[in-house]
Amino acid sequence: MPRAFWKAGVQKMQKVYGAPIPDAQVEQLVDYLVKNYGDEKSRGTPPATSPVK
């Protein structure tokens, strides 16, 4: 998904569903989503995960 998709989703969580996400953390959250769940360029790459202990 493109970065704009993730950002719109985070903003929807804030505004429509009242999620307590400070505006200052929106970009950090979007960075995380793009890095771990991809954008258009990294399609098909599995999300980064930590090994199970």
C-alpha positions in Angstrom: 0.0 0.0 0.0 1.2 3.5 -0.7 2.3 5.8 2.1 -0.8 8.0 1.6 -3.0 5.0 2.3 -1.3 4.4 5.7 -1.5 8.1 6.6 -5.2 8.3 5.7 -5.8 5.2 7.8 -4.0 6.7 10.8 -5.9 10.0 10.5 -9.2 8.1 10.2 -8.4 6.3 13.4 -7.8 9.7 15.1 -10.8 11.6 13.7 -13.5 9.1 13.1 -12.8 6.5 15.8 -11.3 8.9 18.4 -8.0 7.0 18.7 -5.7 8.8 21.2 -2.9 9.3 18.7 -1.1 12.6 19.1 -0.5 14.5 15.9 3.2 14.5 16.6 3.3 10.7 16.4 1.3 10.3 13.1 4.4 10.4 10.9 6.3 7.9 13.2 3.4 5.6 13.0 3.1 5.9 9.2 6.9 5.2 9.0 6.4 2.1 11.0 3.5 0.9 8.8 5.4 1.5 5.6 8.5 -0.2 6.9 6.8 -3.2 8.3 3.8 -3.7 6.0 5.2 -2.1 2.8 4.4 0.4 0.2 3.8 -0.1 -3.5 7.5 -0.7 -4.2 8.0 -3.5 -1.6 4.9 -5.4 -2.4 5.2 -9.1 -1.7 7.8 -8.6 1.0 6.7 -10.1 4.3 6.5 -7.9 7.3 9.5 -7.7 9.5 9.0 -9.6 12.7 11.0 -10.5 15.8 11.9 -14.1 16.3 9.7 -16.0 18.7 11.4 -17.0 21.9 
